[in-house]
Amino acid sequence: MRADVRQVADGTYLVHGSNTNWVILTEGDALTLIDTGYPADRRQLLDSLTQVGGSPEAVAAVLITHAHNDHLGSAEHLRAAYGTPVYLHPAEVPHARRDFLQQVSVGEVLRNAWRPGVLPWMVHVLRAGGTEQHPVTAPEPFPAATGPLDLPGRPVPVHTPGHTDGHTVFHLPDAGAVVSGDALVSGHATSRIQGPQLLPDMFHHERARAVASLDVIGELTADVLLPGHGPLHRGSVREAAHRARERAV
């Protein structure tokens, strides 16, 4: 299956996997990969690298917004097979190793099975390997404490806790974009609304912190939102974050 790759700015690509997105940033022959989809998305992930003129060997680093299975799926594969460093917020590093797990439980999903879309979503999760564990053996904290990373696209990590303790969005000032992971999405298989929103409550480790992190995202200057779930959103990211906060009340 071919990956659905959309160029959104020079050297910036949003890729739609199976219910989860990832982002590729290019600079010359080198790439930065932000998130990696579900384990079963690997063929699409590798195809997306080819479509932008790259390869697994060209990936300078994998950046992970947060260590849920649908974002971490092929990170360890790239690290083990190609020596690609995998970077996360320091608070998320032990999560990627699976020292602990901050993810919706099967019991919570079953308690919400009456909600529209939840059962079909769960079937997809099982088929995509979403209940498997693929810990990263040697995850690393971001190599710079503040400011842009010295990687293609010059992404700037911004800590946005709540969905998980170390959830991070990536500001791309040169592209006028924000890679928002699950801190701010534009749709989800279990959501009945479209447009900027938080994920349903059951997915957040600490919902109050997730709501508060929308204010942090709203301070970032950008007019393109590249979410972990849902379509590309064009328009003020500040307004998108404000809209999601209003919907979350």
Buried (B, 14 or more C-beta within 10 A) or exposed (E): EEBBBEEBBEBBBBBBBBBBBBBBBBBEEBBBBBBBBBBBBBEBBBBBBEBBEBEBEBBBBBBBBBBBBBBBBBBBBBBEEEEBBBBBBBBBBBBBBEEEBBBBEEEEBEEBEEBEBBBEBBEBBEEBBBEEEBBBEEBBBBEEEEEBBEBBBBBBBBBBBBBBBBBBBBBBBBBBBBBBBBBBBBBBBBBEEEBBBBBBEBBBBBBEBBBBBBEBBBEBEBBBBBBBBBBBBEBBBBEBBBBBBEEBE
